[in-house]
Amino acid sequence: MVPVSRILSVLLCASLLTLLGPLTPAASAKISKEMSIRAVQTLRSATQSGDFKTRAMAVQGLGNASKKDALSTVKEALEDPQWQVRRATIDALVKLKDKSWEKAIIDAMRSQSLGPQEEVLPLLSPLGTKKAAALAKKALDAKDFPKPDRYARALKESGGPLMVAVYDSALRSKNPETKEAFGAEFATLPLPDASPLYKKVLAKQDAKTQIAVLDRMLAGEGLEQADFVKKLIRSKDPTVALKAAAVCGLRGKKDGAKLLKEKSAAGTRDEKLLAFRAMVPIVSEDMKPAATATLKDENTDSELLRAAYEIHVALKNRKLQKFVEKRLMSTNLNQRAAAVGVLGHILGRASLNTLHPLLKDGAYEIRMEAARAIGSIAKPESLVHVERAIFNESNPKVKTELVRAMAGIRIPSTVNTLQNLIYDDNDSVRLETVEALAAVRHQSTAATLQLALRDRSREVRRRALIALLRLGPEHHIKAFEEALGWVTPEDLDAMVSEHGSKMKGHIELALNSNRDTFRKSALSAIPSLSKKLQEEMYAKLALSGTRTELRVAGVAGLRKSNPKKAGEILKALVSDKDTLVKVAAIEALGGLKVKNAGQMLMELTNDVDERVRVAASSAMLQL
């Protein structure tokens, strides 16, 4: 059976075509000289309107006229007190190819009443990186440029090639305030976006800045693009040199191996720890002596012991098993805990008979290491032991590790135990419980995950919702609807990125949210859907959206998603009761150069509403 919506759509299109004729975008849809003169006169008059939005529309529309007819009027608008008008003026000057737009953008950058991120940077981006960076440099180099830190922060937030290009010049600026402001943000620029900049100038920065960047890379940020770090191994600052060597090691590069071996043998406790961890990807036999010495030292803490063990495990040392078995009997708690932790790596499944009883050990450190080891092996026979341990465990840290072990086992029968833990007093335990349920990926977890959607912790709720959607987004639209009060735009972005077109129903719910930011996020998510769904959603929004802003966005989206078919709907919207929707449709008709629309637009220049007259005049000049 054909859907009713489809039948209505066909009837609408058929009636429009009968009444209005073919409305397909054309490569050329020129208007007469008389129509052009009429349009320019209307726009010139509207630049004096009492409504600043109308003035902005008029000025922007003049950008489509000839330079001779429009330039003087457009330039006058640069003095308008409203930024929206001046913003439109800059767009018009760019279209008219008049270089006064450059000064206008610089003036905008200097204005402290304009937000760099929301109002000024969008002017630079369309110019291309090279041109935009040159213009920004000209503005920021001026000694009287006010508060350059505004742009240092805004560019950091936006990231990308423009950030790299502007920072590159600002760090060498002749304006000391600009240089200082951009230098203050340099170490925290987003990675990997900033990698090209760091590659070029990090070696010239002070040790404190270099260490801050290296610490981020050691934490995993931008590690894959950190090939340039090897230069810093030769630094005179010992901390910089070691951390650079460690970054290289973690990347599987041996450039700093010599320094790492030296520090693993004779460094401080923290230096040894860093060196051992960095040497694992590039392990070699000559690293064994330092690791062995650390393991035999009775004063070594458990964290450093684990790092030293990793060297022997990576080398597949055949004597390690015997050594570890002896350490399991040690009276030194650190030595014993580290031995328990490494046992699973050595024996694998065969170690479970030893590990299971340790879940009852009197020392929580031993119980925790045993739980970690069992989780890394993740075999079904451990389930009964882990479940028993969970119900007898009072330490939240150990209980969290036990739940993680259940997540590793990942079988539906774990649900019976996990559903009781969803009410645990500890936030970390409940969060790990949700993660364990998510790992099972079975419909039997749905009921418990829905209970977790009411948790007092937003992070627990968020992870529960993500887990539910992974069971099939189309099956859990109701759960998403109930979560609309606390789900963030960032959450929605991530969900749409993961599930794509299966999130259509969820996006429609978000579009009807009472939260502005959430509706904007939902609109931004529509392009992630299939082209067919995009067209359907934009058409539905344009024709019957619940808010004016959504209908206008629907017009804009329809214009982009299917310009060849948009003409039919746009022509219908030209007579819409909502003026803003009507104006958006008229502007789109001009932008798409819809064939045979000229006469209709000419008639609209006589409309009673000034905004409609302006939109029609601007559209005519685009035909």
Phi, psi and omega in degrees: 000136181282130181301144180301320181300325180291319180297315179299320180298316181296316180297320179298312181298319182295317181294322179295316181295324180292316184284324192245349180084177182297138184227052180268146177300140181242154179294329180214129180219065188293150177251163181286165179297322179298317180294322180295316180298316180299317181296314181296318179298318179298316182291319178301316180297321183288343177292348177257010182299152176283347180261118186294330178293323177292319177301317180298316178299318182294314180298315180297322178296325179295341175297343179268354179274180177286153181299322181297319184280334193247334194302312184298319180293319181296317181298325179299329182289349177295340180267002181297139181290340182268129181298323182301325178288315179296323177299316178294326179297317178299316177301317181294319179296323177297316179296323181280357178059043176252125189289357178295347177296333181296312178296324180296321179291319178298318177299322179294320178296325182286334183293126180276352179273352181256137178282121181304314186291315187272328191246330187257312181302326176300340176284328184280320187307315182293347183284345187094150187301313185297311182292318181295319180294322179296320180291318178297321179299316180300320180288313186288336180283343179296129185296339180259017180294125186280130173046067179297343178299338177299318182278333175298317180287319183295318179292324177298320180292323183280329179066196175082182183300325180295320176302312182299313184294317182289319178298322181302316180280324183294327179292344178247015186296148176281348176272110184300327180292321177295314180300317181292317183296316181285328177294327181293333181262351189305315187288346184248017179295148184295137175252143010272003183308320186278357184306315179300324179289314179299322179300324185277321191234355184300322182296341181268355183275167179288164185299321181300317179293316180299317180297319180299318179291317180297322178299321178294321179290324177295335177275359175108354181285124175060024185296323184293331181261016187266033181296335184285348185294336184302335178298328185283350178297334180271008181299147177286340178278119185297327180291317177299314182300314182294315182292326175294318177297321180294319177299316178300316180299315179296335176275001180082018180253140186264014183304323182253019185301320182300313180294320179298318179294321179297314183289327179294335181267323188226017181272181174288174180303312182293323178295319178297316181300313179297317181296313180300314181297322181284338182277342183303314180292342182238029189302144177212163186301327183288358176269348185296317184303316181295320179295319180295317179299321179295319181293328183276347180283116184292345181266000182287136179282166187294325180296315179291324177299317179298320179295321178292321177300324182300328177296313180294322178296317179296327178278354182055048181294118184290337181274355186294323182301314181296320180297315182294319180300324177292320181293335177296338180263002184294151175271352177277116186299318180298315180298317182293316181298316179296322179295319177299317182296327184268347186302317181297326179292331183275311187257344181064226183301329182294344181276350187298324179298331177276322186286321184305312179296335182288347175293348178256005185300151181290333181269126183295331178299321179291317180298320181294315180295322178296318179297317178298315182296317179296320178295324180290332178277320171053064178246144184304328183294346179279344189302313183297324180289319180293317180299316180297319181294322180300315183288342179258355186272133179252342181276119183300324181295317179292318180299322178299317178294325178294320177294320176299323177297321177295324177298324178292324180293320166054059174228150185304331183294348177288343186300322182301321178283317184295326183295336177282331183281349181293347179255010181300149181290334186271128181299319182296321179295316180294321179296315178294330176296316177297319178297321179293320176296320179296324182295331181293323180052057181220144183299340179295344180274348189301315183299318180290321178296324178294326174296322181293341178293348179257008184297152180290337180271124180298324181293322176297315179298316182299313181294326178294319179294317178301317180296319179297316181295330178289345174277358181129098184307322183294341181271350187229039177293323180298319179297321178295319180299319180290340182267000185301336181289339184232347178295137182266161175304324179295322176299314181298317179303314182295320181293317179293322178300323182280319189254348176058229187297342178292350181265012182306310181298325180290321178295320178298321176296317181295327179295336179263009180293155176277356182264122182302313184296327181288321177296320178297319179296321179296319177297319179293337183278339185303319179298348178280348180278171177296158183301320180298315180293324176302310181301316180297314184291318180294319179297318180296318179296314183297320184275326188217024178301149184280346180227149180302317182301324180289321179294318178297317177297324177297319177298313180297318181293319179297322179299324181276320188285327180208073183299332182290328182258352186292332185305322182298312181289321181299319180295325177293325184282347180296336178257017182293151180287334180277114186300319182295322176293317179300315179297316179299320180294319179297314179300321180293323178301318178291315181298326179272356180053051183294127183296142177068017179269351186301312182296319179297318179294322178300317180295326181289344177289353176258006183299151181292333181271125183299323181297323179292318179299318180294314180298318180295319179296316178298318180295321180300320182291342179271346182291000000 
